[in-house]
């Protein structure tokens, strides 16, 4: 009988759902996929004229991908990092948020310089296989971040400088 009481107390304390706890590490791969989809659709849009029939469908797909990406971004930023590897992930997601809010492109050159020159500082010390996988995700994010800056570069001089 004491065992059942302990189990019941544990269920009350921990919650009765079987879902794994949401963490930055579980949300980040989904965010990265949504971010890559958003960039793909934006690059398609940049190659299509607004009068083209495909433009409306690409625009709709881009908006949906961006909405999903922003939802995941908000969830990641709302979480508190519980592992050392989650801190650089949250930092790069926050930097992406700031870059997306920079509508006039005033800070774009600084973002590009920061990502290219100091992006390696976000990588975690590889002590196990999980750290290597996290670093692979972070490296992919840095590449996508640089692509984001290219997609949203409207100035010909700025693109030539890149």
Wavefront OBJ file of the C-alpha trace (Angstrom):
o trace
v 0.000 0.000 0.000
v 2.872 2.381 0.734
v 4.244 1.819 -2.775
v 0.942 2.885 -4.369
v 0.852 6.008 -2.192
v 4.384 6.894 -3.300
v 3.478 6.357 -6.951
v 0.352 8.515 -6.611
v 2.339 11.287 -4.922
v 4.946 11.092 -7.691
v 2.248 11.339 -10.390
v 0.694 14.371 -8.664
v 4.073 16.073 -8.323
v 5.355 15.285 -11.802
v 2.122 15.431 -13.776
v 0.336 12.547 -15.397
v 1.187 13.230 -19.017
v 3.513 11.008 -20.984
v 4.847 13.851 -23.126
v 8.544 14.529 -22.749
v 9.357 17.834 -21.158
v 9.611 20.682 -23.614
v 13.083 22.109 -23.634
v 15.226 24.240 -25.863
v 16.962 21.114 -27.150
v 13.670 19.534 -28.233
v 12.329 22.717 -29.851
v 15.500 23.773 -31.669
v 15.511 21.131 -34.455
v 11.887 22.014 -35.245
v 12.802 25.704 -35.267
v 15.752 25.043 -37.551
v 13.554 23.141 -40.007
v 10.948 25.928 -40.028
v 13.707 28.518 -40.476
v 15.149 26.606 -43.455
v 11.676 26.316 -45.011
v 11.097 30.044 -44.552
v 14.410 30.863 -46.243
v 13.646 28.521 -49.134
v 10.284 30.164 -49.759
v 11.789 33.638 -49.475
v 14.474 32.774 -52.020
v 11.769 31.417 -54.356
v 9.848 34.661 -53.913
v 12.889 36.736 -54.798
v 13.147 34.858 -58.113
v 9.455 35.217 -59.058
v 7.743 38.373 -60.306
v 4.661 39.540 -58.403
v 2.434 39.092 -61.468
v 3.463 35.437 -61.829
v 0.705 32.992 -60.740
v 3.217 31.129 -58.549
v 3.896 34.269 -56.504
v 0.709 34.043 -54.426
v 1.302 30.415 -53.479
v 4.954 31.056 -52.597
v 3.904 34.085 -50.551
v 1.311 32.060 -48.661
v 3.799 29.239 -48.027
v 6.406 31.745 -46.874
v 3.957 33.374 -44.472
v 2.983 29.996 -43.010
v 6.623 28.961 -42.594
v 7.462 32.292 -40.982
v 4.515 31.987 -38.605
v 5.626 28.499 -37.549
v 9.209 29.693 -37.151
v 8.135 32.647 -35.000
v 5.950 30.417 -32.804
v 8.884 28.109 -32.135
v 11.165 31.099 -31.653
v 8.860 32.480 -28.963
v 8.684 29.089 -27.255
v 12.480 28.766 -27.216
v 12.951 32.285 -25.892
v 10.366 31.647 -23.159
v 12.303 28.613 -21.900
v 15.096 28.885 -19.361
v 18.297 27.104 -20.400
v 18.788 24.096 -18.135
v 21.929 22.744 -19.805
v 25.093 24.572 -20.867
v 24.459 23.566 -24.494
v 21.101 25.365 -24.466
v 22.633 28.793 -23.810
v 24.229 29.294 -27.263
v 21.077 27.946 -28.898
v 18.936 30.500 -27.108
v 21.462 33.222 -27.931
v 21.442 32.509 -31.663
v 17.636 32.309 -31.708
v 17.547 35.702 -29.990
v 20.015 37.114 -32.545
v 17.766 35.841 -35.342
v 14.828 37.603 -33.746
v 16.741 40.877 -33.643
v 17.848 40.430 -37.266
v 14.258 39.866 -38.376
v 13.169 43.000 -36.534
v 15.831 45.050 -38.365
v 13.546 46.023 -41.234
v 15.610 48.857 -42.665
v 18.847 46.840 -42.676
v 20.784 49.317 -40.563
v 22.429 46.579 -38.501
v 22.757 43.967 -41.237
v 26.486 44.542 -41.820
v 27.176 44.170 -38.097
v 25.178 40.938 -37.974
v 27.070 39.557 -40.954
v 30.410 40.495 -39.405
v 29.414 38.993 -36.068
v 28.196 35.722 -37.591
v 31.187 35.285 -39.882
v 33.928 36.361 -37.485
v 32.639 35.244 -34.104
v 30.026 32.597 -34.852
v 32.448 29.836 -33.900
v 32.357 31.115 -30.315
v 28.779 29.847 -30.018
v 29.846 26.240 -30.487
v 29.917 23.987 -27.442
v 32.945 22.059 -26.275
v 32.596 18.602 -27.794
v 32.832 16.023 -25.031
v 30.253 13.558 -26.331
v 28.224 12.655 -29.395
v 25.326 14.880 -28.320
v 27.648 17.905 -28.257
v 28.760 17.106 -31.811
v 25.130 16.962 -32.948
v 24.376 20.261 -31.219
v 27.390 21.848 -32.906
v 26.204 20.538 -36.275
v 22.827 22.212 -35.677
v 24.513 25.431 -34.563
v 26.789 25.473 -37.631
v 23.785 24.926 -39.892
v 21.987 27.764 -38.122
v 24.948 30.095 -38.665
v 24.932 29.246 -42.381
v 21.175 29.839 -42.590
v 21.564 33.101 -40.653
v 24.082 34.293 -43.242
v 21.674 33.249 -46.015
v 18.901 35.198 -44.296
v 21.062 38.297 -44.410
v 21.676 37.685 -48.126
v 17.985 37.150 -48.915
v 17.007 40.355 -47.165
v 19.846 42.393 -48.690
v 18.306 44.929 -51.007
v 21.357 47.094 -51.500
v 23.549 46.029 -54.437
v 26.628 47.423 -52.678
v 25.836 45.376 -49.597
v 25.509 42.168 -51.647
v 28.770 42.898 -53.468
v 30.446 43.427 -50.095
v 29.228 40.024 -48.874
l 1 2 3 4 5 6 7 8 9 10 11 12 13 14 15 16 17 18 19 20 21 22 23 24 25 26 27 28 29 30 31 32 33 34 35 36 37 38 39 40 41 42 43 44 45 46 47 48 49 50 51 52 53 54 55 56 57 58 59 60 61 62 63 64 65 66 67 68 69 70 71 72 73 74 75 76 77 78 79 80 81 82 83 84 85 86 87 88 89 90 91 92 93 94 95 96 97 98 99 100 101 102 103 104 105 106 107 108 109 110 111 112 113 114 115 116 117 118 119 120 121 122 123 124 125 126 127 128 129 130 131 132 133 134 135 136 137 138 139 140 141 142 143 144 145 146 147 148 149 150 151 152 153 154 155 156 157 158 159 160 161 162
